[in-house]
Amino acid sequence: MSDTPDTIVLIHGFWVTPRSWEHWVTHYQAKGFRVLTPTYPGLEVEVEAINADPSPLETLTAPQVIEHLSTVLDALPTPPIIMGHSAGGAFTQVLLDRGYGAAAVVLNSAPTEGVKVTPFSQLRSTFPVLKNPANRHRAVGFTFEQWNYAFTNTFAEDEARALYERYAIPAAGGILWDSVLANLLPGPQDIAVNYHNDQRAPLLFISGSEDHIMPPSVQRSNAAHYKADNTITEVQLYDGYAHLLPAQQGWQQIADDALDWALRHGR
């Protein structure tokens, strides 16, 4: 069909880079899709270079990320399928609310503003950043033990360590702190969406049952906030999957399911 999306945009989350999508890129390219993996402004280098100099993360803001991603999407001739993981899922929701995308799939998504469910495992996962207000102006990384709890708690240790070495970078403490404070401040903040927007493209939440940092209860609550009658919002749970779902054994089936859903429902 001529109106079927031919481009997939994959948006990464915090503590990783576009490298975390590496398997999905080749998987979708083999199916004939153009695949884009935009990163955050200032981070257009590899994992090793960011770890050597994470200073661009110290001043990074959510509006800067969203503006940068919007510029990427504005350059496309037709609306793409957008997929976002973790914080990338929250950015995807904002972009969708602003009219971008033919359909979107978010995997273990960070919540948009107004979602106040905060399970203990989420608090424990983000504690390395939120324990100190001074981290609002820092790039904050995870030790392997912290990474393993938050990202790879169902993985074999040797696999988890290899992924930590290959993918892990610090996160922008300011964005994480601002997302927490957003629910305490009046008016919409950086990651706010209009939950009643009936022009929004279809949205699927994919949730790993064993995710510690963005657990299923967060995904269900986020999805339930969407109230518009003329939109599609669904949640799909995958048993046994942790936060780093795009790299976990069996990811191919999830990638295919996500694509099939987006092609069926895209507009």
Residue pairs with C-beta under 8 A, 6 or more apart in sequence:
3 78
4 263
4 266
5 78
5 79
5 80
5 81
5 102
5 103
5 262
5 263
5 266
6 32
6 33
6 34
6 78
7 33
7 34
7 35
7 36
7 76
7 78
7 80
7 81
8 28
8 33
8 34
8 35
8 36
8 80
8 81
8 82
8 83
8 259
9 35
9 36
9 37
9 38
9 72
9 73
9 80
9 81
9 82
9 83
9 101
10 18
10 21
10 24
10 25
10 35
10 36
10 37
10 83
10 84
10 85
10 88
11 37
11 38
11 69
11 82
11 83
11 84
11 85
11 88
11 89
11 91
11 92
12 18
12 20
12 21
12 37
12 39
12 84
12 85
12 86
12 88
13 20
13 84
13 85
13 86
13 87
13 88
13 89
13 110
14 86
14 87
14 110
14 171
14 172
14 175
14 176
15 141
15 142
15 147
15 150
15 151
15 167
15 168
15 169
15 170
15 171
16 85
16 86
16 167
16 168
16 169
17 39
17 43
17 46
17 47
17 50
17 167
17 169
18 37
18 38
18 39
19 46
19 47
19 166
19 167
20 85
20 167
20 244
20 246
20 247
21 37
21 85
21 246
23 246
23 247
23 251
24 35
24 83
24 246
24 251
24 255
25 35
25 37
27 252
27 255
28 35
28 255
28 259
29 35
31 259
36 72
36 80
38 68
38 69
38 72
40 60
40 64
40 65
40 68
40 172
41 56
41 60
41 64
41 65
41 68
42 56
42 57
42 60
43 50
43 56
43 57
43 169
47 166
47 167
47 168
47 169
50 56
50 57
50 169
50 170
51 141
51 168
51 169
51 170
54 139
54 141
54 169
54 170
55 139
57 139
57 169
57 170
57 171
57 172
57 173
58 137
58 138
58 139
58 172
58 173
58 174
59 137
59 174
60 172
60 174
60 175
61 172
61 174
61 175
61 178
61 190
62 91
62 175
62 178
62 179
62 190
62 191
63 190
65 91
65 175
66 91
66 94
66 95
66 190
69 91
69 95
70 95
70 98
70 100
73 80
73 82
73 95
73 100
73 101
78 102
79 100
79 101
79 102
79 201
80 101
80 102
81 101
81 102
81 103
81 104
81 105
81 259
81 262
81 263
81 266
82 92
82 95
82 96
82 100
82 101
82 103
82 104
82 105
83 92
83 104
83 105
83 106
83 107
83 258
83 262
84 90
84 91
84 92
84 93
84 104
84 105
84 106
84 107
84 109
85 106
85 107
85 108
85 109
85 245
85 246
86 107
86 108
86 109
86 110
86 213
86 214
86 243
87 110
87 175
88 106
88 109
89 106
89 107
89 108
89 109
89 110
89 205
89 214
90 106
90 109
90 110
90 111
90 112
90 179
90 191
91 191
92 101
92 104
92 106
92 109
93 104
93 106
93 109
93 112
93 191
93 193
93 203
93 222
94 112
94 191
94 192
94 193
95 101
95 104
96 104
96 193
96 200
96 201
96 203
97 193
97 194
97 197
97 200
99 199
100 201
101 201
102 201
102 262
102 266
102 267
103 201
103 202
103 203
103 204
103 261
103 262
103 263
103 265
103 266
103 267
104 201
104 202
104 203
104 204
104 262
105 203
105 204
105 206
105 258
105 261
105 262
106 203
106 204
106 205
106 206
107 206
107 208
107 245
107 246
107 254
107 258
108 206
108 207
108 208
108 211
108 213
108 214
108 219
108 243
108 245
109 205
109 214
109 218
109 219
109 222
110 179
110 191
110 214
111 117
111 214
111 218
111 221
111 222
112 191
112 192
112 193
112 222
112 225
113 179
113 182
113 183
113 188
113 189
113 190
113 191
113 192
113 193
114 183
114 192
114 195
114 225
115 218
115 221
115 222
115 225
116 183
116 221
117 217
117 218
117 221
119 215
119 217
119 218
121 212
121 213
121 215
122 212
122 213
122 214
122 215
122 218
123 130
124 149
124 212
125 146
125 149
125 150
125 212
125 213
126 150
126 176
126 213
128 140
128 142
128 143
128 146
129 135
129 140
129 171
129 173
129 176
129 177
130 176
130 177
130 180
133 177
135 173
135 176
135 177
136 173
136 174
136 177
136 178
137 173
137 174
138 173
139 170
139 171
139 172
139 173
140 170
140 171
140 173
140 176
141 168
141 169
141 170
141 171
142 150
142 151
142 168
144 160
144 161
144 164
147 160
147 164
147 168
148 155
148 157
148 160
148 164
149 212
150 212
150 213
150 243
151 160
151 163
151 164
151 213
151 242
151 243
151 244
152 159
152 160
152 163
152 164
152 242
152 243
152 244
153 210
153 212
153 242
153 243
154 210
154 240
154 241
154 242
154 248
155 163
155 242
155 244
155 248
163 244
163 247
167 244
167 247
175 190
178 189
178 190
179 190
179 191
181 189
182 189
182 190
182 191
182 192
194 200
195 225
195 226
195 227
195 228
196 227
196 228
197 228
197 231
198 228
198 229
198 230
198 231
200 226
200 228
200 231
201 231
201 266
201 267
202 231
202 232
202 233
202 262
202 265
202 266
202 267
203 223
203 226
203 231
203 232
203 233
203 234
204 233
204 234
204 235
204 236
204 258
204 261
204 262
204 265
205 219
205 220
205 222
205 223
205 233
205 234
205 235
205 236
206 219
206 235
206 236
206 238
206 245
206 254
206 257
206 258
207 214
207 215
207 216
207 219
207 220
207 235
207 236
207 237
207 238
208 216
208 237
208 238
208 240
208 241
208 242
208 243
208 245
208 248
209 216
209 237
209 238
209 239
209 240
209 241
210 240
210 241
210 242
211 241
211 242
211 243
211 245
212 242
212 243
213 243
214 243
216 237
219 235
220 235
223 233
223 234
223 235
226 233
232 265
234 261
236 257
236 261
238 245
238 254
241 248
241 250
241 254
242 248
245 251
245 254
246 254
246 255
